[in-house]
């Protein structure tokens, strides 16, 4: 891994731009992770995070140097809409875990998360020299699973009935993408060429 590029000043895209977080983003984190629906999609624990929990999370996982956490801003207005990160960097084996939250519900379903994910993968494989990026997602988060598949992630396993939500158990799905898989589909994932329309 080329560590000198670990913290980029910015990663610009067509509709979003990724930048390092600042302390000014903490109130947005408190609002996002205090939301019951975002908690349902992102937390192993039942219920939203308390304000003091968000503060500790922000200090350790966002503002700290142990992971590459970037703020997701809309490119046209600079509005802060979410966060994404690589954690558990394994330089010896060229791997990392990916995390993303679009915290503003009115921004769901517009492709912002897919583009932010693609930008992070381009940074991972094109700049950091990683070989593999993995993630975990609850099986009921179908929107996120579709977005991950859209940029090239494949399902590689499941932790069966690992999450209790809504009165039943759900699987946790493990997904990953390898460098050669990313390079094979990167132009389409980054929006450089249009996706082929399926007919019939």
C-alpha positions in Angstrom: 0.0 0.0 0.0 1.2 3.5 -0.8 0.7 5.1 2.6 1.6 8.6 1.4 -1.8 8.7 -0.4 -3.9 7.3 2.5 -5.6 10.6 3.3 -6.5 12.4 0.1 -7.3 16.1 0.1 -10.4 15.4 -2.0 -11.8 12.7 -4.3 -14.1 14.5 -6.8 -16.8 12.8 -8.8 -19.7 13.8 -11.1 -22.4 14.3 -8.4 -20.4 13.9 -5.2 -17.1 14.9 -3.8 -15.3 13.1 -0.9 -13.3 15.1 1.6 -11.8 14.5 5.1 -14.2 15.1 7.9 -13.9 18.2 10.2 -15.3 18.8 13.7 -18.1 20.7 12.1 -19.6 17.4 10.9 -20.3 16.1 14.4 -23.8 17.5 14.7 -24.8 15.8 11.4 -23.4 12.5 12.8 -25.5 12.9 15.9 -28.6 13.5 13.8 -27.9 10.6 11.4 -27.0 7.9 14.0 -29.8 9.1 16.3 -32.3 8.2 13.6 -34.1 4.9 14.2 -34.1 3.9 10.5 -30.4 4.5 10.0 -29.7 2.6 13.2 -31.8 -0.3 11.9 -29.7 -0.4 8.7 -26.2 0.1 10.3 -26.1 -1.0 13.9 -25.7 -4.4 15.4 -27.3 -3.1 18.6 -31.0 -2.4 18.9 -32.0 1.3 18.7 -30.1 4.5 17.7 -26.9 5.7 19.3 -26.9 8.1 22.2 -25.2 11.5 21.7 -22.2 10.5 23.8 -21.8 7.3 21.8 -21.7 9.2 18.6 -19.1 11.6 20.0 -16.9 8.7 21.0 -17.4 7.0 17.6 -16.6 10.3 15.8 -13.4 10.8 17.8 -12.2 7.2 17.4 -13.4 6.2 13.9 -13.9 9.4 12.0 -11.5 12.1 13.3 -8.8 9.6 14.4 -6.1 8.2 12.1 -7.0 4.6 12.4 -9.3 4.5 9.4 -9.7 6.5 6.2 -13.1 8.2 6.8 -14.3 10.8 4.2 -17.4 13.0 4.2 -19.7 12.8 1.2 -20.7 16.2 -0.2 -23.0 17.0 -3.1 -20.7 18.4 -5.8 -23.1 21.2 -6.9 -24.0 22.6 -3.5 -21.3 21.2 -1.1 -24.1 19.8 1.1 -22.9 17.1 3.6 -25.0 14.0 3.0 -23.1 11.1 4.4 -19.8 9.4 5.3 -17.7 6.5 4.0 -14.6 4.8 5.2 -12.0 2.1 4.9 -11.1 0.3 8.2 -9.0 -2.7 9.2 -6.4 -2.0 6.7 -4.1 -5.0 6.1 -1.1 -3.7 4.3 0.6 -7.1 4.1 -2.4 -8.7 2.2 -3.7 -5.5 0.5 -7.2 -5.6 2.0 -9.6 -3.3 3.8 -13.2 -3.2 5.0 -15.6 -0.6 3.5 -18.4 1.3 5.2 -20.8 3.9 3.9 -23.9 5.7 5.3 -26.0 8.2 3.4 -27.4 10.1 6.3 -29.9 12.3 4.6 -33.0 10.3 3.7 -34.0 12.7 0.9 -30.7 11.7 -0.8 -31.5 8.0 -0.8 -32.1 6.4 -4.2 -30.3 9.0 -6.3 -27.1 7.1 -6.9 -25.0 9.2 -4.6 -24.0 6.2 -2.5 -23.1 4.2 -5.6 -20.9 7.0 -6.9 -19.2 7.5 -3.5 -18.5 3.7 -3.3 -17.0 3.7 -6.9 -14.8 6.7 -6.0 -13.5 4.9 -2.9 -12.8 1.8 -4.9 -10.9 3.7 -7.5 -8.8 5.2 -4.7 -8.3 1.8 -3.1 -7.2 0.0 -6.2 -5.7 2.9 -8.3 -3.9 4.8 -5.6 -3.5 2.7 -2.4 -2.6 -0.4 -4.3 -5.1 -2.7 -2.5 -6.0 -6.1 -3.8 -9.4 -6.7 -2.0 -12.1 -4.6 -0.4 -14.8 -6.3 1.6 -17.9 -5.3 3.5 -20.8 -6.7 5.5 -24.5 -5.7 5.1 -27.7 -6.9 6.7 -29.8 -8.9 4.2 -32.9 -6.7 4.7 -30.9 -3.7 3.5 -31.8 -4.5 -0.1 -31.1 -1.0 -1.4 -27.5 -1.2 -0.2 -27.0 -4.6 -1.6 -28.2 -3.5 -5.1 -25.8 -0.5 -4.9 -22.9 -2.7 -4.0 -23.6 -5.1 -6.8 -23.9 -2.1 -9.2 -20.3 -1.2 -8.7 -19.0 -4.8 -8.8 -19.2 -6.4 -5.4 -20.0 -10.1 -5.2 -21.6 -12.0 -2.4 -19.1 -14.4 -0.9 -20.8 -15.7 2.2 -23.4 -15.3 5.0 -23.5 -15.3 8.7 -26.8 -17.1 9.1 -29.4 -15.5 11.3 -26.9 -13.2 12.9 -29.2 -10.2 13.4 -32.5 -9.9 15.3 -34.7 -7.2 13.9 -38.5 -6.8 13.6 -39.3 -10.0 15.5 -37.1 -12.4 13.4 -33.5 -13.3 12.6 -31.8 -12.1 9.5 -28.5 -13.1 7.8 -25.5 -10.8 7.6 -24.2 -10.9 4.0 -20.4 -10.7 3.3 -19.5 -9.1 0.0 -16.1 -8.3 -1.7 -14.5 -7.0 -4.8 -11.0 -7.8 -6.1 -8.7 -5.5 -8.0 -9.0 -7.3 -11.3 -12.9 -7.3 -11.0 -12.8 -3.6 -10.3 -10.6 -2.9 -13.3 -12.9 -5.0 -15.6 -15.9 -2.9 -14.7 -14.5 0.4 -13.5 -15.5 2.6 -16.5 -19.1 1.7 -16.2 -19.0 1.9 -12.4 -17.5 5.4 -12.5 -20.0 6.5 -15.2 -17.4 6.9 -17.9 -19.5 4.8 -20.3 -23.3 4.2 -20.2 -24.5 0.8 -19.0 -25.8 -1.5 -21.7 -29.6 -1.6 -21.8 -31.0 -5.1 -21.3 -33.9 -6.0 -23.7 -36.1 -9.0 -24.2 
